Amino acid sequence: MKAYRIYSGRKQDALELIEHTVSNPTAREVRVRVRAVSLNYRDLMIAWGNYPIPSDPPPVAVADGAGEVIAIGPQVTRFKVGDHVAIPYYPDWIDGEPTPESTHRVPGAAIDGMLAEEIVVPEDTLISVPSWMEFTEAATLPCAGVTAWNALFVGGAAKPGNTVLLLGTGGVSIWALQLAKAAGLRTIITSSRDEKLERARSLGADHTINYRHNPEWQQEVRQITGGRGVDVVVEVGGDGTLGRSLASIRPGGTVAIVGGVGGWSTAIEVQSILMRSARVMGIFVGSRAMFEDLNRFVTAAKIRPMIDRVFSFDQAREAYAYLESANHFGKVVIKVGD
């Protein structure tokens, strides 16, 4: 079987195609034919050398993926042949608060990931995904989907009628837009491109802001909300946006930090946090329980995640380059096999 290993810091040469030995499952193991994987900003960070991973041997790449069970060990009880499954971003974080122990093993980093034709893993590592979804859609659930769910409804505690601000039109932000609309939230979304904002409106965005045309976009957010501010910001930018996000929230509102595409170091005016009684919290994906809640919600609402482009397994490097170009709207996916 073929797989791609990821080498930290090699940039465009970070992926290496290898022959991947896959054994028959033992007592409590499951063999999965991977059907699709989806890329996240973290995958670029590894390629750039900005995210620590083992180097001997380097892991099979990519955390997010979905596939079909093709064989099970004799003591497996949670799955049967034909089930659709994924690996949670944190396989050991079952519920409750995260701990160093529950968030240590991450596919595509601390342990092998999903960018392979087949994998064999312990059954407790897997979670079921909705069988009505295409595999390319289900592959976007483990990281971007769960992160958006956590930011809005767990960390952000958003309720129907609340207003949320979503920064950019990448995978997490578009997932958050789709979830927010299905949950009855009012949405404001930003982008530097009018054509992307038009696409966001077609998905139900209530208000859109082009931040290149309006660099002080926090002022427009407050105008849209009648001076009150939003209830939750899904903050992906870090340096350059965090201060404006804080200026956009209502007293007692939440800034849920899910990434730092603009940089990881920034000056924060502590007084603005204090005077607004603001909650600023880090959202690093979520637990298996959150994943299960997300599965139930998307099934009830029949949400189909927005896929920007699908690449073939042989085009994995091109998929990384396309994600790095930041031209995508929603998720970038690699299809594995037929």
Salt bridges, closest charged atoms under 4 A:
GLU19 OE2 - LYS2 NZ 3.75
ASP43 OD1 - ARG42 NH2 3.75
GLU68 OE1 - ARG35 NH1 3.21
ASP83 OD1 - LYS80 NZ 2.95
ASP92 OD2 - ARG105 NE 2.80
ASP112 OD1 - ARG5 NH1 3.91
GLU118 OE1 - ARG31 NE 2.63
GLU123 OE2 - ARG28 NH2 2.51
GLU137 OE1 - ARG304 NH1 2.52
GLU198 OE1 - ARG201 NH2 2.72
ASP206 OD2 - LYS181 NZ 2.85
GLU216 OE2 - ARG244 NH2 3.06
ASP231 OD1 - ARG228 NH2 3.13
ASP231 OD1 - ARG250 NE 2.54
ASP293 OD1 - ARG296 NH2 2.45
ASP308 OD2 - ARG199 NH1 3.88
